[in-house]
Amino acid sequence: MTRKQKRLSVIAGGLGFLGVAVALTFYALGQKASYFYMPADLATATLEPGQRIRLGGQDEKGTIVRDQGAEVEFSVTDKERSVKVAFSGILPDLFREEQGVITEGSFRPDGVFVADSVLAKHDENYMPKEVADSLKAKGVWQEVTQ
């Protein structure tokens, strides 16, 4: 082998290795991707059995049912449709009725969404207490009315 052929074979081997690494990375990311749906979007979605998704919306008023231990059932709504959600674990402190929520999990055969994680969202008017106190002290605080 000449010097040029050795150099080309090393470059080709390196490119081949990088190609395999990139292909495996994209394959792994495709397996972990969770698509985001609102309850109304689920009517037209084609989901495979056991496919992981993110379900977002608001916790529907009057639907929180706490069972023994850390078992909780509630419904997520987008004001058009609602989906019953079962969760086993500790809910976030910000979780309450008519508050934004994102759940991640999959559907059971009976149509109930089984969440393995729940994220509660606060509204866009949230302000840390220290910042609010500082603004009040400076006289620039404006109370938000809803």
C-alpha positions, 0 to 999 in steps of 0.5 A, a space after each residue: 500500500 502506498 502512503 496515499 492509499 493508507 491515508 484514504 483507508 484511514 479517512 474512509 474508516 473514520 467516516 464509516 465509524 462516524 456514519 454508524 455512530 450518527 445512525 445509532 444516535 438518531 435511532 436512539 433519539 427516535 425511540 425516546 421521542 414523545 410527541 405532544 398532544 392536546 385532548 382534542 388532537 387525540 381524536 385525529 391522532 393514530 397512536 400505536 399501542 403503548 406509544 409514549 406521548 405527552 398530554 397537555 391541557 388543564 386539570 379539569 375542575 372537580 375530577 381529582 380523585 385520590 386513592 390509597 397511597 400515592 394513586 391519583 386520578 384526574 382529567 386533562 381538558 382543553 375545553 373541547 375534550 377531556 382525557 382521564 389520567 391515572 398517576 402513581 406518585 407524588 404530584 408537584 406542589 403547583 398541581 391544582 384544579 384548572 391549572 396547566 399540566 403536562 403529563 407523560 406516559 401511554 394509554 391503557 387498552 381501556 382508554 385511560 392515560 397512565 402517566 409516569 410523570 406530571 409537570 404542573 405549569 404556573 401562569 405567565 403572571 408568576 413572580 417570585 416573592 422576593 422580586 415582588 417585594 422589591 418592586 413594591 418597595 420601589 413603588 413600581 409594582 402593578 397588581 395583575 387583575 384577572 
